Amino acid sequence: MTLRSVLAGTGAALPRTRVSNEELAQRVDTSDEWIVERTGIRFRHIAEPDETTGTLGAAAARQALEAAGLEAADIGLIIVATATPDNTFPATATKVQAMLGAPDCIAFDVAAVCSGFLYAVSVADSMLRTGAAKHALVIGSETFSRILDWEDRATCVLFGDGAGAVVLSAEDVDDDRGILATRLHAEGQYCDMLYVDGGPSTTGTVGHVRMQGREVFRHAVTNLASVLGEVLADTGLSAADVDWVVPHQANRRIIDATAKKLGLPAERVVLTVDQHANTSAASVPLALDLAVRDGRIKRGDLVVLEAMGGGFTWGAAVLRV
């Protein structure tokens, strides 16, 4: 028997307001054709004032708990991956804990932008396997619309709001179910290629997203293909063994180029970027939940998760569902 972190349930939450490219073009100098051609995005959800990173995260968590057949009282660890917390402090994870009515447990945030969910999964996996908790909620939740410069059409068309969550449970298994390997990276020398131009310690303001799109694209394709190769090598598996890839939903062209570089067929890649846009740390768990609930990802499937974000940070995980 081997102790592993097993995927017990998934959940998702999207803001009430859905915005099409055509609607966005009424307030930004852009068009549906321009956005689709360059990104593959057609829609995004934008949070209303009463919808926050915390409320969306809690809603996704409730779905994941229901899918896992657990109560909030069963959770011993809550990690929220976000670049848009409700407050500078306390951690949004503690606010989610309160909303769920979960008793005293470990709760903290992880900040690795679009790679945040992968970082959080890796941390939760390590903590579960060392006995820190039996069940963990790992949540990616963002309200990126709050930090967009709506005058900058190169960035504001790319992002959306939302949350995704998973319950991971420590189980003794006699097969290869659960998280088999994770790989994480960071290269801070590239931090000025994708960043927010504000913060409590620098400007005392929230700031806006700034990005060098071409450089981010180039690094993303290289780094994601590399980390996917690394994490598969760690398990002794190859791309041919993978049933589904759930990538960070940043840009259709990045997703297609990464899959092509690895020789992965498009029909084995989960895509939601057209419906959700880039929801940063929420994008991987949102896509994972959709594919689980529509029956594509099923018990026994080998699934690879991957993402890259500002920092640069990037990572991947392999799990058997």
Sine and cosine of phi, psi and omega as CSV:
sin_phi,cos_phi,sin_psi,cos_psi,sin_omega,cos_omega
0.00,0.00,0.60,-0.80,0.00,-1.00
-0.80,-0.60,0.73,-0.69,0.05,-1.00
-0.99,0.15,0.86,-0.51,0.01,-1.00
-0.69,-0.72,0.31,-0.95,0.12,-0.99
-1.00,0.03,0.92,-0.39,-0.09,-1.00
-0.97,-0.24,0.66,-0.75,0.05,-1.00
-0.95,0.31,0.91,-0.41,-0.07,-1.00
-0.98,-0.20,-0.42,0.91,-0.03,-1.00
-0.12,-0.99,0.40,-0.92,0.02,-1.00
-0.76,-0.65,0.36,-0.93,0.04,-1.00
-0.42,-0.91,0.27,-0.96,-0.02,-1.00
-0.46,-0.89,0.39,-0.92,0.07,-1.00
-0.50,-0.86,0.71,-0.71,0.04,-1.00
-0.81,-0.59,0.57,-0.82,0.06,-1.00
-0.85,0.53,0.39,-0.92,-0.05,-1.00
-0.90,0.44,-0.56,0.83,-0.13,-0.99
-1.00,0.00,0.85,-0.53,0.03,-1.00
-0.95,-0.33,0.77,-0.64,-0.10,-0.99
-0.87,-0.49,0.83,-0.55,0.04,-1.00
-1.00,0.10,0.23,-0.97,0.08,-1.00
-0.87,0.49,-0.63,0.78,-0.01,-1.00
-0.89,0.45,-0.65,0.76,0.04,-1.00
-0.92,0.40,-0.65,0.76,0.01,-1.00
-0.90,0.43,-0.57,0.82,-0.02,-1.00
-0.91,0.41,-0.27,0.96,0.04,-1.00
-0.97,0.23,-0.30,0.95,0.00,-1.00
-0.87,-0.50,-0.18,0.98,-0.02,-1.00
-0.77,-0.64,0.55,-0.83,0.02,-1.00
-0.96,0.26,0.99,0.13,-0.03,-1.00
-0.41,-0.91,-0.07,-1.00,0.04,-1.00
-0.48,-0.87,0.32,-0.95,0.05,-1.00
-0.85,0.52,-0.70,0.72,-0.03,-1.00
-0.88,0.48,-0.68,0.73,-0.02,-1.00
-0.89,0.46,-0.70,0.71,-0.05,-1.00
-0.94,0.34,-0.73,0.68,-0.05,-1.00
-0.89,0.45,-0.70,0.71,-0.04,-1.00
-0.87,0.50,-0.64,0.77,-0.10,-0.99
-1.00,-0.01,-0.38,0.93,-0.13,-0.99
-0.73,-0.68,-0.42,0.91,-0.11,-0.99
0.99,0.10,0.01,1.00,-0.04,-1.00
-0.99,0.14,0.69,-0.72,0.07,-1.00
-0.86,-0.52,-0.52,0.85,-0.03,-1.00
-0.64,-0.77,0.32,-0.95,0.18,-0.98
-0.47,-0.88,0.38,-0.92,0.06,-1.00
-0.97,-0.25,0.68,-0.73,-0.03,-1.00
-0.87,-0.49,0.79,-0.61,-0.06,-1.00
-0.94,0.35,0.67,-0.74,0.15,-0.99
-0.99,0.16,0.24,-0.97,-0.06,-1.00
-0.82,0.58,-0.51,0.86,-0.01,-1.00
-1.00,0.06,0.01,1.00,0.02,-1.00
-0.95,-0.30,0.84,-0.55,-0.05,-1.00
-0.81,-0.58,0.12,-0.99,0.09,-1.00
-0.83,0.56,-0.64,0.77,0.00,-1.00
-0.93,0.38,-0.72,0.69,-0.04,-1.00
-0.92,0.38,-0.63,0.78,0.05,-1.00
-0.91,0.41,-0.67,0.74,0.02,-1.00
-0.89,0.46,-0.65,0.76,0.01,-1.00
-0.92,0.40,-0.63,0.77,0.02,-1.00
-0.90,0.44,-0.68,0.73,0.05,-1.00
-0.90,0.43,-0.63,0.78,0.00,-1.00
-0.89,0.45,-0.64,0.76,0.01,-1.00
-0.88,0.48,-0.66,0.75,0.05,-1.00
-0.89,0.45,-0.69,0.73,-0.02,-1.00
-0.90,0.43,-0.65,0.76,0.04,-1.00
-0.89,0.46,-0.68,0.73,0.02,-1.00
-0.88,0.47,-0.69,0.73,0.00,-1.00
-0.90,0.44,-0.54,0.84,-0.01,-1.00
-0.99,0.12,-0.19,0.98,-0.05,-1.00
0.95,0.32,0.53,0.85,-0.05,-1.00
-0.86,-0.50,0.28,-0.96,0.10,-0.99
-0.96,-0.28,0.30,-0.95,0.03,-1.00
-0.85,0.53,-0.54,0.84,-0.01,-1.00
-0.91,0.41,-0.29,0.96,0.00,-1.00
-0.99,0.16,-0.25,0.97,-0.13,-0.99
-0.99,0.11,0.77,-0.64,0.03,-1.00
-0.95,-0.32,-0.10,0.99,-0.06,-1.00
-0.49,-0.87,0.78,-0.63,0.09,-1.00
-0.80,-0.60,0.85,-0.53,0.07,-1.00
-0.84,-0.53,0.81,-0.58,0.08,-1.00
-0.94,-0.34,0.86,-0.51,0.10,-0.99
-1.00,-0.04,0.86,-0.51,-0.02,-1.00
-0.33,-0.94,0.52,-0.86,0.17,-0.99
-0.95,-0.30,-0.01,1.00,-0.04,-1.00
-0.76,-0.65,0.92,0.40,-0.04,-1.00
-0.92,0.40,0.35,-0.94,0.04,-1.00
-0.88,0.48,-0.63,0.77,-0.01,-1.00
-0.64,-0.77,0.34,-0.94,0.13,-0.99
-0.83,0.55,-0.71,0.70,0.27,-0.96
-0.47,-0.88,0.42,-0.91,0.15,0.99
-0.97,0.24,0.15,-0.99,0.05,-1.00
-0.85,0.53,0.65,-0.76,0.05,-1.00
-0.86,0.51,-0.48,0.88,0.03,-1.00
-0.85,0.52,-0.60,0.80,0.00,-1.00
-0.95,0.32,-0.53,0.85,0.05,-1.00
-0.94,0.34,-0.63,0.78,0.09,-1.00
-0.89,0.46,-0.68,0.74,0.04,-1.00
-0.82,0.58,-0.72,0.69,-0.01,-1.00
-0.91,0.42,-0.67,0.74,0.01,-1.00
-0.89,0.46,-0.59,0.81,0.00,-1.00
-0.98,0.21,-0.32,0.95,-0.09,-1.00
0.97,0.25,0.44,0.90,0.02,-1.00
-0.97,0.23,0.64,-0.76,0.01,-1.00
-0.96,0.27,-0.04,-1.00,0.00,-1.00
-0.72,0.69,0.84,-0.54,0.06,-1.00
-0.40,-0.92,0.04,-1.00,0.07,-1.00
-0.97,0.23,0.75,-0.66,-0.01,-1.00
-0.50,-0.86,0.82,-0.57,0.02,-1.00
-0.36,-0.93,0.25,-0.97,0.03,-1.00
-0.98,-0.19,0.39,-0.92,0.13,-0.99
-0.83,-0.56,0.75,-0.66,0.00,-1.00
-0.90,-0.43,0.99,-0.17,0.10,-0.99
-0.64,-0.77,0.42,0.91,0.05,-1.00
0.81,0.58,-0.78,-0.63,-0.12,-0.99
-0.91,0.41,-0.38,0.93,0.06,-1.00
-1.00,0.03,0.02,1.00,-0.13,-0.99
-0.84,0.55,-0.65,0.76,-0.01,-1.00
-0.91,0.42,-0.63,0.78,0.04,-1.00
-0.91,0.42,-0.66,0.75,0.07,-1.00
-0.88,0.48,-0.69,0.72,-0.03,-1.00
-0.91,0.41,-0.65,0.76,0.04,-1.00
-0.88,0.48,-0.68,0.73,0.00,-1.00
-0.90,0.44,-0.68,0.74,0.03,-1.00
-0.90,0.43,-0.72,0.69,0.00,-1.00
-0.88,0.47,-0.67,0.74,0.03,-1.00
-0.85,0.53,-0.72,0.70,0.01,-1.00
-0.89,0.46,-0.68,0.73,-0.04,-1.00
-0.94,0.35,-0.61,0.79,0.04,-1.00
-0.91,0.41,-0.66,0.75,-0.04,-1.00
-0.96,0.29,-0.27,0.96,0.06,-1.00
-0.98,-0.19,0.11,0.99,0.13,-0.99
1.00,0.03,0.20,0.98,-0.01,-1.00
-0.92,0.38,-0.45,0.89,0.01,-1.00
-0.34,-0.94,0.29,-0.96,0.07,-1.00
-1.00,-0.08,-0.64,0.77,-0.01,-1.00
-0.77,-0.64,0.68,-0.74,0.00,-1.00
-0.80,-0.61,0.61,-0.79,0.20,-0.98
-0.98,-0.18,0.86,-0.52,0.07,-1.00
-0.90,-0.43,0.87,-0.49,-0.16,-0.99
-0.83,-0.56,0.71,-0.71,0.21,-0.98
-0.93,-0.36,0.86,-0.50,-0.07,-1.00
-0.61,-0.79,0.71,-0.71,-0.05,-1.00
-0.58,-0.81,0.55,-0.83,0.24,-0.97
-0.81,-0.58,0.93,0.36,-0.07,-1.00
-0.90,0.44,-0.38,0.93,0.00,-1.00
-0.87,0.50,-0.38,0.92,-0.02,-1.00
-0.96,0.29,-0.31,0.95,-0.06,-1.00
-0.87,-0.49,0.31,0.95,0.03,-1.00
-1.00,-0.02,0.58,-0.82,0.16,-0.99
-1.00,-0.02,0.97,-0.25,-0.11,-0.99
-0.96,0.28,0.03,1.00,0.13,-0.99
-0.99,-0.11,-0.15,0.99,-0.05,-1.00
-0.97,-0.25,0.99,-0.12,-0.09,-1.00
-0.94,0.35,-0.32,0.95,0.00,-1.00
-0.94,0.33,-0.40,0.92,-0.02,-1.00
-0.90,-0.44,-0.62,0.79,-0.15,-0.99
-0.92,0.39,-0.38,0.92,0.00,-1.00
-0.98,0.18,-0.20,0.98,-0.17,-0.99
-1.00,0.04,-0.40,0.92,-0.24,-0.97
-0.92,-0.40,0.38,-0.92,0.08,-1.00
-0.57,-0.82,0.04,-1.00,-0.04,-1.00
-0.93,-0.36,0.43,-0.90,0.05,-1.00
0.28,-0.96,0.02,-1.00,0.01,-1.00
-0.52,-0.86,0.57,-0.83,0.12,-0.99
-0.70,-0.72,0.47,-0.88,-0.06,-1.00
-0.58,-0.81,0.47,-0.88,0.15,-0.99
-0.72,-0.69,0.48,-0.88,0.22,-0.98
-0.97,-0.23,0.82,-0.57,0.11,-0.99
-0.95,-0.33,0.72,-0.69,-0.02,-1.00
-0.84,-0.55,0.69,-0.72,0.06,-1.00
-0.97,0.23,0.87,-0.49,-0.03,-1.00
-0.69,-0.72,0.57,-0.82,0.16,-0.99
-1.00,0.09,0.90,-0.43,-0.06,-1.00
-0.88,-0.47,0.48,-0.87,0.03,-1.00
-0.94,-0.34,0.28,0.96,0.07,-1.00
-0.72,-0.69,-0.35,-0.94,-0.04,-1.00
-0.97,-0.23,0.46,0.89,0.08,-1.00
-0.93,0.37,0.48,-0.88,0.08,-1.00
0.97,-0.24,-0.13,-0.99,0.01,-1.00
-0.97,0.25,0.86,-0.51,-0.06,-1.00
-1.00,-0.07,-0.52,0.86,-0.01,-1.00
-0.21,-0.98,0.49,-0.87,0.15,-0.99
-0.70,-0.71,0.48,-0.88,0.08,-1.00
-0.67,-0.74,0.73,-0.69,0.01,-1.00
-0.77,-0.63,0.54,-0.84,0.03,-1.00
-0.61,-0.80,0.33,-0.94,0.16,-0.99
-0.43,-0.90,0.61,-0.79,0.07,-1.00
-0.70,-0.71,1.00,-0.04,-0.08,-1.00
-0.92,0.40,-0.26,0.97,-0.01,-1.00
-0.91,0.41,-0.27,0.96,-0.01,-1.00
-0.97,-0.23,0.27,0.96,-0.12,-0.99
-0.89,0.46,-0.40,0.91,-0.03,-1.00
-0.99,0.10,0.08,1.00,0.05,-1.00
-1.00,0.00,-0.35,0.94,0.04,-1.00
-0.43,-0.90,0.95,-0.31,-0.14,-0.99
-0.35,-0.94,0.13,-0.99,0.15,-0.99
-0.94,-0.35,0.76,-0.66,-0.12,-0.99
-1.00,0.07,0.67,0.74,0.05,-1.00
-0.31,-0.95,0.18,-0.98,0.02,-1.00
0.21,-0.98,0.38,-0.93,-0.05,-1.00
-0.83,0.55,-0.61,0.79,-0.11,-0.99
-1.00,0.04,-0.22,0.98,-0.07,-1.00
-0.93,-0.36,-0.87,0.50,-0.07,-1.00
-0.94,-0.35,-0.26,0.97,-0.08,-1.00
0.95,0.32,0.27,0.96,0.02,-1.00
-0.80,-0.60,0.21,-0.98,0.03,-1.00
-0.95,0.30,-0.69,0.72,0.01,-1.00
0.99,0.10,0.01,-1.00,-0.03,-1.00
-0.77,-0.64,0.39,-0.92,0.04,-1.00
-0.93,0.36,0.72,-0.69,0.11,-0.99
-0.79,-0.62,0.64,-0.77,-0.10,-1.00
-0.49,-0.87,0.64,-0.77,0.19,-0.98
-0.99,-0.15,1.00,-0.02,-0.20,-0.98
-0.83,0.56,-0.71,0.70,-0.06,-1.00
-0.91,0.41,-0.64,0.77,0.01,-1.00
-0.93,0.37,-0.65,0.76,0.03,-1.00
-0.88,0.47,-0.69,0.72,0.02,-1.00
-0.85,0.52,-0.74,0.67,-0.05,-1.00
-0.88,0.47,-0.73,0.68,0.00,-1.00
-0.92,0.39,-0.60,0.80,-0.05,-1.00
-0.88,0.47,-0.75,0.66,-0.03,-1.00
-0.88,0.47,-0.71,0.70,-0.01,-1.00
-0.91,0.41,-0.76,0.65,-0.09,-1.00
-0.93,0.37,-0.64,0.77,-0.04,-1.00
-0.94,0.35,-0.67,0.74,0.05,-1.00
-0.88,0.47,-0.63,0.78,-0.01,-1.00
-0.91,0.41,-0.74,0.68,-0.06,-1.00
-0.94,0.34,-0.52,0.85,0.08,-1.00
-0.91,0.42,-0.65,0.76,0.07,-1.00
-0.89,0.45,-0.65,0.76,0.00,-1.00
-0.90,0.44,-0.75,0.66,-0.11,-0.99
-0.94,0.34,-0.53,0.85,0.08,-1.00
-0.94,0.35,-0.64,0.76,0.04,-1.00
-0.88,0.48,-0.58,0.82,0.02,-1.00
-0.88,0.48,-0.47,0.89,-0.03,-1.00
-0.99,-0.15,-0.09,1.00,-0.05,-1.00
0.97,0.25,0.30,0.95,-0.02,-1.00
-0.95,-0.31,0.16,-0.99,0.03,-1.00
-0.78,-0.63,0.11,-0.99,0.01,-1.00
-0.86,0.50,-0.48,0.88,0.01,-1.00
-0.92,0.40,-0.38,0.93,-0.01,-1.00
-0.99,0.10,-0.23,0.97,-0.12,-0.99
-0.98,0.20,0.77,-0.63,0.08,-1.00
-1.00,0.09,-0.67,0.74,-0.04,-1.00
-0.59,-0.81,0.66,-0.75,0.19,-0.98
-0.95,-0.31,0.78,-0.62,0.07,-1.00
-0.92,-0.39,0.99,-0.11,-0.08,-1.00
-1.00,-0.01,0.29,-0.96,0.20,-0.98
-0.88,0.48,0.74,-0.67,-0.10,-0.99
-1.00,-0.08,0.96,0.28,-0.02,-1.00
-0.99,-0.13,-0.68,0.73,-0.15,-0.99
-0.31,-0.95,0.78,-0.62,-0.04,-1.00
-0.85,0.53,-0.59,0.80,-0.03,-1.00
-0.92,0.38,-0.60,0.80,0.06,-1.00
-0.91,0.41,-0.70,0.72,-0.01,-1.00
-0.88,0.48,-0.73,0.68,-0.01,-1.00
-0.90,0.43,-0.67,0.74,-0.03,-1.00
-0.92,0.39,-0.63,0.78,0.01,-1.00
-0.91,0.40,-0.70,0.71,0.01,-1.00
-0.88,0.47,-0.67,0.74,0.00,-1.00
-0.90,0.44,-0.64,0.77,-0.01,-1.00
-0.89,0.46,-0.53,0.85,0.00,-1.00
-1.00,-0.04,-0.11,0.99,-0.03,-1.00
0.97,0.26,0.47,0.88,0.00,-1.00
-1.00,-0.05,0.76,-0.65,0.02,-1.00
-0.94,0.35,0.57,-0.82,-0.06,-1.00
-0.86,0.50,-0.50,0.87,-0.04,-1.00
-0.95,0.31,-0.11,0.99,0.05,-1.00
-0.97,-0.25,0.21,0.98,-0.02,-1.00
-0.92,-0.39,0.80,-0.60,0.02,-1.00
-0.99,0.15,0.81,-0.59,-0.03,-1.00
-0.86,-0.51,0.79,-0.61,0.13,-0.99
-0.72,-0.69,0.02,1.00,-0.09,-1.00
-0.86,0.51,-0.50,0.86,-0.01,-1.00
-0.92,0.38,-0.49,0.87,-0.06,-1.00
-0.99,-0.14,-0.50,0.87,-0.13,-0.99
-0.93,-0.38,-0.28,0.96,-0.18,-0.98
0.88,0.48,-0.33,-0.94,-0.02,-1.00
-1.00,0.02,0.94,-0.33,0.03,-1.00
-0.98,-0.21,0.41,0.91,0.09,-1.00
0.80,0.60,-0.82,-0.58,-0.09,-1.00
-0.90,0.44,-0.27,0.96,0.00,-1.00
-1.00,0.07,-0.23,0.97,-0.22,-0.98
-0.93,0.36,-0.67,0.74,-0.01,-1.00
-0.92,0.40,-0.76,0.65,0.01,-1.00
-0.92,0.38,-0.49,0.87,0.10,-0.99
-0.89,0.46,-0.72,0.69,0.00,-1.00
-0.93,0.38,-0.63,0.78,0.02,-1.00
-0.88,0.47,-0.73,0.69,-0.01,-1.00
-0.87,0.49,-0.69,0.72,-0.01,-1.00
-0.87,0.50,-0.71,0.70,-0.06,-1.00
-0.95,0.33,-0.49,0.87,0.08,-1.00
-0.95,0.32,-0.71,0.70,-0.09,-1.00
-0.96,0.29,-0.48,0.88,0.03,-1.00
-1.00,0.01,0.04,1.00,0.13,-0.99
1.00,-0.02,-0.03,1.00,0.03,-1.00
-0.92,0.39,-0.77,0.64,0.04,-1.00
-1.00,0.00,0.84,-0.54,-0.07,-1.00
-0.72,-0.69,0.19,-0.98,-0.05,-1.00
-0.79,0.61,0.77,-0.64,0.02,-1.00
0.99,-0.14,-0.24,0.97,-0.02,-1.00
-0.95,0.33,0.57,-0.82,0.13,-0.99
-1.00,-0.06,0.86,-0.52,-0.11,-0.99
-0.85,-0.52,0.68,-0.73,0.07,-1.00
-0.90,-0.43,0.77,-0.64,0.08,-1.00
-0.95,-0.31,0.61,-0.79,0.03,-1.00
-0.46,-0.89,0.46,-0.89,0.02,-1.00
-0.30,-0.95,0.42,-0.91,0.15,-0.99
-0.66,-0.76,0.62,-0.78,0.00,-1.00
-0.52,-0.86,-0.10,-0.99,-0.03,-1.00
-0.82,0.57,0.58,-0.81,-0.03,-1.00
0.58,-0.82,-0.77,0.64,-0.33,0.94
-0.91,0.41,0.59,-0.80,0.20,-0.98
-0.84,-0.55,0.50,-0.87,0.09,-1.00
-0.39,-0.92,0.34,-0.94,-0.05,-1.00
-0.15,-0.99,0.16,-0.99,0.00,-1.00
-0.45,-0.89,0.39,-0.92,0.07,-1.00
-0.62,-0.79,0.56,-0.83,0.09,-1.00
-0.89,-0.45,0.77,-0.63,0.07,-1.00
-0.63,-0.78,0.51,-0.86,0.13,-0.99
-0.98,-0.19,0.86,-0.52,-0.10,-1.00
-0.95,0.33,0.00,0.00,0.00,0.00
